[in-house]
Amino acid sequence: MNAEFTSFFIVLSLLWFLVYWVLGGVFFAIMTVMRLGRLRKVRFSCLFSILSLLVGMGAAYAGMKGSQEAVRDCLGQAANNTEKMMALFGCGAASIFGMFLLGSLVLTIGGFLIMIISKSKTKPWIVLDPEEMPEEKTKKSFFES
């Protein structure tokens, strides 16, 4: 690998990781609240962070590898400097952002699988709807006897 490829890969991987981690974390937080699900939050957070990092690195690498061939083809067809500049940005960006979208799909599917793995079987501490409370034997208080 040459120095330009490596430095751009590191920057792009870090950028994709942060975007996946923040936006994916917000999405799955909303999904958890909507379901009112019981989730082992630490397990989910750790696994989701690792998945975001791996998907960010994979999307950056695949996007850059795919864009190298596309840029080479576009540069071969470019006649002047303006067309060469457009070839670098236009042809390369399509592959890089396409891999970003594919990575977001992989992250979403992986996030739902991690949610399934991280389900908790314990009772919730807070019950918002009293009708959902399980029937238990209630102790009579001192004043009710």
Backbone as JSON Lines, residues from 0, in Angstrom:
{"i":0,"aa":"M","n":[0.84,-1.18,0.0],"ca":[0.0,0.0,0.0],"c":[0.88,1.24,0.0]}
{"i":1,"aa":"N","n":[0.47,2.23,-0.76],"ca":[1.23,3.47,-0.76],"c":[0.73,4.39,0.35]}
{"i":2,"aa":"A","n":[1.46,5.45,0.58],"ca":[1.18,6.34,1.71],"c":[-0.15,7.07,1.55]}
{"i":3,"aa":"E","n":[-0.48,7.5,0.32],"ca":[-1.74,8.22,0.12],"c":[-2.93,7.31,0.4]}
{"i":4,"aa":"F","n":[-2.84,6.08,-0.09],"ca":[-3.92,5.13,0.12],"c":[-4.11,4.84,1.6]}
{"i":5,"aa":"T","n":[-3.0,4.64,2.32],"ca":[-3.07,4.32,3.74],"c":[-3.63,5.47,4.55]}
{"i":6,"aa":"S","n":[-3.17,6.68,4.29],"ca":[-3.66,7.82,5.07],"c":[-5.12,8.1,4.77]}
{"i":7,"aa":"F","n":[-5.52,8.0,3.51],"ca":[-6.94,8.22,3.18],"c":[-7.8,7.1,3.76]}
{"i":8,"aa":"F","n":[-7.29,5.88,3.77],"ca":[-8.01,4.75,4.36],"c":[-8.25,4.98,5.85]}
{"i":9,"aa":"I","n":[-7.24,5.44,6.56],"ca":[-7.37,5.68,8.01],"c":[-8.4,6.77,8.28]}
{"i":10,"aa":"V","n":[-8.32,7.87,7.53],"ca":[-9.26,8.98,7.74],"c":[-10.68,8.54,7.39]}
{"i":11,"aa":"L","n":[-10.84,7.86,6.26],"ca":[-12.17,7.43,5.83],"c":[-12.74,6.38,6.78]}
{"i":12,"aa":"S","n":[-11.9,5.46,7.27],"ca":[-12.37,4.46,8.23],"c":[-12.84,5.12,9.52]}
{"i":13,"aa":"L","n":[-12.09,6.07,10.0],"ca":[-12.49,6.79,11.22],"c":[-13.79,7.55,11.01]}
{"i":14,"aa":"L","n":[-13.93,8.19,9.86],"ca":[-15.15,8.94,9.56],"c":[-16.35,8.01,9.47]}
{"i":15,"aa":"W","n":[-16.21,6.91,8.73],"ca":[-17.33,5.98,8.59],"c":[-17.68,5.35,9.94]}
{"i":16,"aa":"F","n":[-16.67,5.01,10.75],"ca":[-16.93,4.45,12.07],"c":[-17.75,5.41,12.91]}
{"i":17,"aa":"L","n":[-17.35,6.67,12.95],"ca":[-18.09,7.65,13.76],"c":[-19.51,7.84,13.27]}
{"i":18,"aa":"V","n":[-19.69,7.91,11.96],"ca":[-21.04,8.09,11.41],"c":[-21.89,6.86,11.71]}
{"i":19,"aa":"Y","n":[-21.35,5.68,11.47],"ca":[-22.1,4.45,11.77],"c":[-22.42,4.35,13.25]}
{"i":20,"aa":"W","n":[-21.47,4.66,14.09],"ca":[-21.62,4.5,15.53],"c":[-22.67,5.47,16.08]}
{"i":21,"aa":"V","n":[-22.61,6.73,15.66],"ca":[-23.55,7.72,16.18],"c":[-24.95,7.5,15.6]}
{"i":22,"aa":"L","n":[-25.06,7.45,14.29],"ca":[-26.39,7.3,13.68],"c":[-27.0,5.94,13.97]}
{"i":23,"aa":"G","n":[-26.19,4.89,13.92],"ca":[-26.69,3.57,14.26],"c":[-27.07,3.46,15.72]}
{"i":24,"aa":"G","n":[-26.3,4.06,16.59],"ca":[-26.63,4.05,18.02],"c":[-27.94,4.76,18.31]}
{"i":25,"aa":"V","n":[-28.16,5.89,17.65],"ca":[-29.43,6.61,17.82],"c":[-30.59,5.77,17.3]}
{"i":26,"aa":"F","n":[-30.4,5.16,16.13],"ca":[-31.45,4.32,15.54],"c":[-31.82,3.17,16.47]}
{"i":27,"aa":"F","n":[-30.83,2.47,16.99],"ca":[-31.14,1.33,17.85],"c":[-31.61,1.74,19.23]}
{"i":28,"aa":"A","n":[-31.25,2.93,19.69],"ca":[-31.82,3.43,20.94],"c":[-33.31,3.69,20.76]}
{"i":29,"aa":"I","n":[-33.67,4.27,19.63],"ca":[-35.09,4.51,19.35],"c":[-35.84,3.19,19.21]}
{"i":30,"aa":"M","n":[-35.23,2.21,18.54],"ca":[-35.87,0.91,18.4],"c":[-36.09,0.24,19.75]}
{"i":31,"aa":"T","n":[-35.14,0.38,20.65],"ca":[-35.28,-0.22,21.98],"c":[-36.37,0.47,22.77]}
{"i":32,"aa":"V","n":[-36.45,1.79,22.69],"ca":[-37.47,2.52,23.42],"c":[-38.86,2.23,22.85]}
{"i":33,"aa":"M","n":[-38.97,2.15,21.53],"ca":[-40.26,1.86,20.91],"c":[-40.78,0.49,21.3]}
{"i":34,"aa":"R","n":[-39.89,-0.47,21.39],"ca":[-40.29,-1.82,21.77],"c":[-40.45,-1.96,23.27]}
{"i":35,"aa":"L","n":[-39.96,-0.99,24.02],"ca":[-39.9,-1.08,25.48],"c":[-39.24,-2.39,25.88]}
{"i":36,"aa":"G","n":[-38.24,-2.75,25.14],"ca":[-37.58,-4.03,25.35],"c":[-36.57,-3.98,26.48]}
{"i":37,"aa":"R","n":[-36.36,-5.13,27.02],"ca":[-35.32,-5.27,28.02],"c":[-34.09,-5.75,27.3]}
{"i":38,"aa":"L","n":[-33.03,-5.01,27.45],"ca":[-31.83,-5.27,26.69],"c":[-30.63,-5.15,27.62]}
{"i":39,"aa":"R","n":[-29.7,-6.03,27.46],"ca":[-28.43,-5.89,28.19],"c":[-27.63,-4.82,27.46]}
{"i":40,"aa":"K","n":[-27.67,-3.64,28.01],"ca":[-27.15,-2.47,27.32],"c":[-25.63,-2.5,27.15]}
{"i":41,"aa":"V","n":[-24.91,-3.0,28.13],"ca":[-23.46,-3.03,28.04],"c":[-23.03,-4.02,26.96]}
{"i":42,"aa":"R","n":[-23.65,-5.18,26.94],"ca":[-23.32,-6.17,25.92],"c":[-23.63,-5.61,24.53]}
{"i":43,"aa":"F","n":[-24.82,-5.03,24.37],"ca":[-25.19,-4.48,23.07],"c":[-24.23,-3.36,22.66]}
{"i":44,"aa":"S","n":[-23.91,-2.47,23.58],"ca":[-23.04,-1.34,23.25],"c":[-21.65,-1.79,22.82]}
{"i":45,"aa":"C","n":[-21.08,-2.74,23.53],"ca":[-19.74,-3.23,23.17],"c":[-19.75,-3.93,21.82]}
{"i":46,"aa":"L","n":[-20.71,-4.82,21.61],"ca":[-20.77,-5.54,20.34],"c":[-21.08,-4.6,19.18]}
{"i":47,"aa":"F","n":[-21.95,-3.63,19.41],"ca":[-22.3,-2.69,18.34],"c":[-21.12,-1.78,18.01]}
{"i":48,"aa":"S","n":[-20.35,-1.38,19.0],"ca":[-19.16,-0.56,18.74],"c":[-18.14,-1.33,17.92]}
{"i":49,"aa":"I","n":[-17.92,-2.59,18.26],"ca":[-16.98,-3.41,17.5],"c":[-17.48,-3.61,16.07]}
{"i":50,"aa":"L","n":[-18.78,-3.89,15.93],"ca":[-19.36,-4.07,14.6],"c":[-19.24,-2.79,13.78]}
{"i":51,"aa":"S","n":[-19.49,-1.64,14.4],"ca":[-19.37,-0.35,13.69],"c":[-17.95,-0.12,13.21]}
{"i":52,"aa":"L","n":[-16.98,-0.45,14.04],"ca":[-15.58,-0.29,13.65],"c":[-15.23,-1.21,12.48]}
{"i":53,"aa":"L","n":[-15.62,-2.46,12.57],"ca":[-15.29,-3.41,11.5],"c":[-15.99,-3.05,10.19]}
{"i":54,"aa":"V","n":[-17.26,-2.67,10.28],"ca":[-17.99,-2.3,9.06],"c":[-17.44,-1.01,8.48]}
{"i":55,"aa":"G","n":[-17.07,-0.06,9.33],"ca":[-16.47,1.19,8.84],"c":[-15.16,0.94,8.11]}
{"i":56,"aa":"M","n":[-14.33,0.09,8.68],"ca":[-13.06,-0.23,8.02],"c":[-13.3,-1.01,6.71]}
{"i":57,"aa":"G","n":[-14.24,-1.94,6.75],"ca":[-14.53,-2.72,5.54],"c":[-15.12,-1.87,4.43]}
{"i":58,"aa":"A","n":[-16.04,-0.97,4.78],"ca":[-16.65,-0.1,3.77],"c":[-15.62,0.85,3.18]}
{"i":59,"aa":"A","n":[-14.73,1.36,4.01],"ca":[-13.69,2.27,3.51],"c":[-12.73,1.52,2.58]}
{"i":60,"aa":"Y","n":[-12.32,0.33,2.97],"ca":[-11.37,-0.43,2.14],"c":[-12.02,-0.83,0.82]}
{"i":61,"aa":"A","n":[-13.23,-1.39,0.88],"ca":[-13.89,-1.85,-0.34],"c":[-14.21,-0.67,-1.26]}
{"i":62,"aa":"G","n":[-14.64,0.45,-0.67],"ca":[-14.93,1.63,-1.47],"c":[-13.7,2.19,-2.15]}
{"i":63,"aa":"M","n":[-12.6,2.2,-1.45],"ca":[-11.36,2.72,-2.05],"c":[-10.83,1.77,-3.11]}
{"i":64,"aa":"K","n":[-10.89,0.47,-2.88],"ca":[-10.43,-0.48,-3.9],"c":[-11.3,-0.39,-5.15]}
{"i":65,"aa":"G","n":[-12.61,-0.28,-4.96],"ca":[-13.51,-0.16,-6.1],"c":[-13.34,1.16,-6.84]}
{"i":66,"aa":"S","n":[-13.04,2.2,-6.11],"ca":[-12.89,3.51,-6.76],"c":[-11.57,3.61,-7.53]}
{"i":67,"aa":"Q","n":[-10.55,2.85,-7.13],"ca":[-9.28,2.9,-7.86],"c":[-9.45,2.48,-9.31]}
{"i":68,"aa":"E","n":[-10.17,1.41,-9.52],"ca":[-10.38,0.93,-10.9],"c":[-11.28,1.89,-11.68]}
{"i":69,"aa":"A","n":[-12.31,2.42,-11.03],"ca":[-13.21,3.35,-11.7],"c":[-12.5,4.65,-12.05]}
{"i":70,"aa":"V","n":[-11.67,5.15,-11.16],"ca":[-10.93,6.39,-11.42],"c":[-9.92,6.16,-12.55]}
{"i":71,"aa":"R","n":[-9.29,5.01,-12.57],"ca":[-8.35,4.7,-13.63],"c":[-9.05,4.69,-15.0]}
{"i":72,"aa":"D","n":[-10.25,4.1,-15.05],"ca":[-11.01,4.09,-16.31],"c":[-11.44,5.49,-16.71]}
{"i":73,"aa":"C","n":[-11.9,6.27,-15.74],"ca":[-12.34,7.64,-16.04],"c":[-11.18,8.53,-16.46]}
{"i":74,"aa":"L","n":[-10.02,8.35,-15.84],"ca":[-8.85,9.14,-16.22],"c":[-8.38,8.81,-17.62]}
{"i":75,"aa":"G","n":[-8.57,7.57,-18.04],"ca":[-8.19,7.18,-19.4],"c":[-9.03,7.87,-20.45]}
{"i":76,"aa":"Q","n":[-10.27,8.21,-20.08],"ca":[-11.17,8.86,-21.03],"c":[-11.11,10.38,-20.94]}
{"i":77,"aa":"A","n":[-10.48,10.92,-19.92],"ca":[-10.44,12.38,-19.74],"c":[-9.48,13.01,-20.73]}
{"i":78,"aa":"A","n":[-9.91,14.16,-21.3],"ca":[-9.09,14.83,-22.31],"c":[-8.32,16.02,-21.74]}
{"i":79,"aa":"N","n":[-8.94,16.8,-20.85],"ca":[-8.27,17.98,-20.31],"c":[-8.25,17.92,-18.78]}
{"i":80,"aa":"N","n":[-7.68,18.95,-18.17],"ca":[-7.52,18.97,-16.71],"c":[-8.85,18.99,-15.99]}
{"i":81,"aa":"T","n":[-9.83,19.69,-16.52],"ca":[-11.14,19.75,-15.88],"c":[-11.78,18.37,-15.84]}
{"i":82,"aa":"E","n":[-11.71,17.66,-16.93],"ca":[-12.28,16.31,-16.97],"c":[-11.51,15.36,-16.05]}
{"i":83,"aa":"K","n":[-10.2,15.56,-15.92],"ca":[-9.41,14.73,-15.0],"c":[-9.82,14.98,-13.56]}
{"i":84,"aa":"M","n":[-10.05,16.25,-13.21],"ca":[-10.48,16.58,-11.84],"c":[-11.86,15.99,-11.56]}
{"i":85,"aa":"M","n":[-12.75,16.09,-12.53],"ca":[-14.09,15.51,-12.36],"c":[-14.02,13.98,-12.29]}
{"i":86,"aa":"A","n":[-13.08,13.39,-13.01],"ca":[-12.92,11.94,-12.96],"c":[-12.48,11.48,-11.58]}
{"i":87,"aa":"L","n":[-11.57,12.24,-10.96],"ca":[-11.1,11.86,-9.63],"c":[-12.22,11.91,-8.6]}
{"i":88,"aa":"F","n":[-12.98,13.0,-8.63],"ca":[-14.03,13.15,-7.61],"c":[-15.3,12.4,-7.97]}
{"i":89,"aa":"G","n":[-15.71,12.48,-9.19],"ca":[-16.99,11.87,-9.59],"c":[-16.97,10.36,-9.59]}
{"i":90,"aa":"C","n":[-15.99,9.79,-10.26],"ca":[-15.94,8.33,-10.36],"c":[-15.57,7.69,-9.03]}
{"i":91,"aa":"G","n":[-14.72,8.31,-8.27],"ca":[-14.3,7.76,-6.99],"c":[-15.39,7.87,-5.93]}
{"i":92,"aa":"A","n":[-16.13,8.96,-5.94],"ca":[-17.15,9.17,-4.91],"c":[-18.3,8.18,-5.03]}
{"i":93,"aa":"A","n":[-18.66,7.81,-6.24],"ca":[-19.77,6.88,-6.42],"c":[-19.47,5.54,-5.75]}
{"i":94,"aa":"S","n":[-18.29,5.03,-5.93],"ca":[-17.93,3.76,-5.33],"c":[-17.8,3.87,-3.81]}
{"i":95,"aa":"I","n":[-17.2,4.94,-3.34],"ca":[-17.0,5.11,-1.89],"c":[-18.33,5.25,-1.17]}
{"i":96,"aa":"F","n":[-19.24,6.08,-1.69],"ca":[-20.53,6.25,-1.03],"c":[-21.45,5.06,-1.24]}
{"i":97,"aa":"G","n":[-21.27,4.35,-2.34],"ca":[-22.03,3.12,-2.52],"c":[-21.67,2.09,-1.48]}
{"i":98,"aa":"M","n":[-20.38,1.96,-1.2],"ca":[-19.95,1.02,-0.16],"c":[-20.39,1.49,1.23]}
{"i":99,"aa":"F","n":[-20.47,2.81,1.42],"ca":[-20.98,3.34,2.68],"c":[-22.43,2.89,2.88]}
{"i":100,"aa":"L","n":[-23.25,2.98,1.83],"ca":[-24.66,2.57,1.94],"c":[-24.77,1.06,2.15]}
{"i":101,"aa":"L","n":[-23.94,0.3,1.48],"ca":[-23.94,-1.14,1.69],"c":[-23.51,-1.48,3.12]}
{"i":102,"aa":"G","n":[-22.54,-0.74,3.63],"ca":[-22.11,-0.94,5.01],"c":[-23.21,-0.6,6.01]}
{"i":103,"aa":"S","n":[-24.0,0.43,5.71],"ca":[-25.09,0.78,6.63],"c":[-26.16,-0.31,6.64]}
{"i":104,"aa":"L","n":[-26.37,-0.97,5.51],"ca":[-27.3,-2.1,5.47],"c":[-26.77,-3.26,6.31]}
{"i":105,"aa":"V","n":[-25.49,-3.55,6.16],"ca":[-24.86,-4.63,6.95],"c":[-24.92,-4.29,8.44]}
{"i":106,"aa":"L","n":[-24.68,-3.03,8.78],"ca":[-24.71,-2.61,10.18],"c":[-26.13,-2.73,10.76]}
{"i":107,"aa":"T","n":[-27.13,-2.4,9.98],"ca":[-28.51,-2.5,10.46],"c":[-28.89,-3.95,10.72]}
{"i":108,"aa":"I","n":[-28.58,-4.82,9.78],"ca":[-28.89,-6.25,9.97],"c":[-28.1,-6.81,11.15]}
{"i":109,"aa":"G","n":[-26.82,-6.47,11.22],"ca":[-26.0,-6.92,12.34],"c":[-26.47,-6.37,13.67]}
{"i":110,"aa":"G","n":[-26.94,-5.13,13.69],"ca":[-27.46,-4.53,14.91],"c":[-28.7,-5.24,15.43]}
{"i":111,"aa":"F","n":[-29.59,-5.63,14.5],"ca":[-30.77,-6.38,14.92],"c":[-30.38,-7.76,15.45]}
{"i":112,"aa":"L","n":[-29.38,-8.39,14.85],"ca":[-28.91,-9.67,15.37],"c":[-28.29,-9.5,16.76]}
{"i":113,"aa":"I","n":[-27.55,-8.42,16.96],"ca":[-26.97,-8.15,18.28],"c":[-28.08,-7.88,19.3]}
{"i":114,"aa":"M","n":[-29.15,-7.21,18.87],"ca":[-30.28,-6.98,19.78],"c":[-30.9,-8.31,20.22]}
{"i":115,"aa":"I","n":[-31.0,-9.24,19.29],"ca":[-31.56,-10.56,19.62],"c":[-30.65,-11.27,20.63]}
{"i":116,"aa":"I","n":[-29.35,-11.18,20.41],"ca":[-28.39,-11.81,21.32],"c":[-28.43,-11.16,22.7]}
{"i":117,"aa":"S","n":[-28.71,-9.86,22.75],"ca":[-28.61,-9.1,23.99],"c":[-29.93,-8.98,24.74]}
{"i":118,"aa":"K","n":[-30.94,-9.74,24.37],"ca":[-32.21,-9.67,25.09],"c":[-32.03,-10.14,26.52]}
{"i":119,"aa":"S","n":[-32.78,-9.52,27.41],"ca":[-32.74,-9.87,28.82],"c":[-34.05,-10.53,29.2]}
{"i":120,"aa":"K","n":[-33.97,-11.54,30.01],"ca":[-35.17,-12.27,30.43],"c":[-35.71,-11.79,31.78]}
{"i":121,"aa":"T","n":[-35.02,-10.86,32.41],"ca":[-35.45,-10.39,33.72],"c":[-36.59,-9.4,33.58]}
{"i":122,"aa":"K","n":[-37.33,-9.22,34.67],"ca":[-38.46,-8.3,34.67],"c":[-37.96,-6.86,34.63]}
{"i":123,"aa":"P","n":[-38.71,-5.97,34.01],"ca":[-38.3,-4.56,34.0],"c":[-38.47,-3.93,35.37]}
{"i":124,"aa":"W","n":[-37.68,-2.94,35.66],"ca":[-37.8,-2.23,36.93],"c":[-38.97,-1.28,36.92]}
{"i":125,"aa":"I","n":[-39.24,-0.71,35.77],"ca":[-40.3,0.28,35.66],"c":[-41.37,-0.26,34.72]}
{"i":126,"aa":"V","n":[-42.61,-0.26,35.19],"ca":[-43.73,-0.68,34.36],"c":[-44.57,0.56,34.1]}
{"i":127,"aa":"L","n":[-44.68,0.94,32.83],"ca":[-45.4,2.16,32.49],"c":[-46.92,1.96,32.5]}
{"i":128,"aa":"D","n":[-47.38,0.76,32.18],"ca":[-48.81,0.49,32.14],"c":[-49.15,-0.48,33.26]}
{"i":129,"aa":"P","n":[-49.95,-0.06,34.26],"ca":[-50.25,-0.95,35.39],"c":[-51.01,-2.21,34.97]}
{"i":130,"aa":"E","n":[-51.71,-2.19,33.84],"ca":[-52.44,-3.37,33.4],"c":[-51.51,-4.47,32.93]}
{"i":131,"aa":"E","n":[-50.27,-4.12,32.58],"ca":[-49.31,-5.11,32.12],"c":[-48.6,-5.82,33.26]}
{"i":132,"aa":"M","n":[-48.83,-5.39,34.48],"ca":[-48.15,-6.0,35.62],"c":[-48.62,-7.44,35.79]}
{"i":133,"aa":"P","n":[-47.7,-8.34,36.05],"ca":[-48.08,-9.75,36.24],"c":[-48.87,-9.9,37.54]}
{"i":134,"aa":"E","n":[-49.74,-10.87,37.55],"ca":[-50.53,-11.15,38.74],"c":[-49.64,-11.81,39.78]}
{"i":135,"aa":"E","n":[-49.51,-11.19,40.89],"ca":[-48.72,-11.74,41.98],"c":[-49.57,-11.71,43.25]}
{"i":136,"aa":"K","n":[-49.17,-12.53,44.18],"ca":[-49.84,-12.47,45.47],"c":[-49.45,-11.18,46.13]}
{"i":137,"aa":"T","n":[-50.45,-10.42,46.52],"ca":[-50.15,-9.17,47.18],"c":[-50.27,-9.39,48.69]}
{"i":138,"aa":"K","n":[-49.33,-8.86,49.39],"ca":[-49.36,-8.95,50.84],"c":[-50.31,-7.9,51.37]}
{"i":139,"aa":"K","n":[-51.06,-8.29,52.34],"ca":[-51.94,-7.33,52.97],"c":[-51.11,-6.45,53.9]}
{"i":140,"aa":"S","n":[-51.43,-5.22,53.86],"ca":[-50.7,-4.31,54.74],"c":[-51.27,-4.43,56.16]}
{"i":141,"aa":"F","n":[-50.62,-3.79,57.07],"ca":[-51.02,-3.82,58.45],"c":[-52.41,-3.26,58.65]}
{"i":142,"aa":"F","n":[-52.76,-2.26,57.87],"ca":[-54.04,-1.6,58.04],"c":[-55.19,-2.33,57.36]}
{"i":143,"aa":"E","n":[-54.91,-3.24,56.43],"ca":[-55.97,-3.96,55.73],"c":[-56.42,-5.21,56.46]}
{"i":144,"aa":"S","n":[-55.74,-5.67,57.46],"ca":[-56.12,-6.92,58.09],"c":[-57.25,-6.8,59.03]}
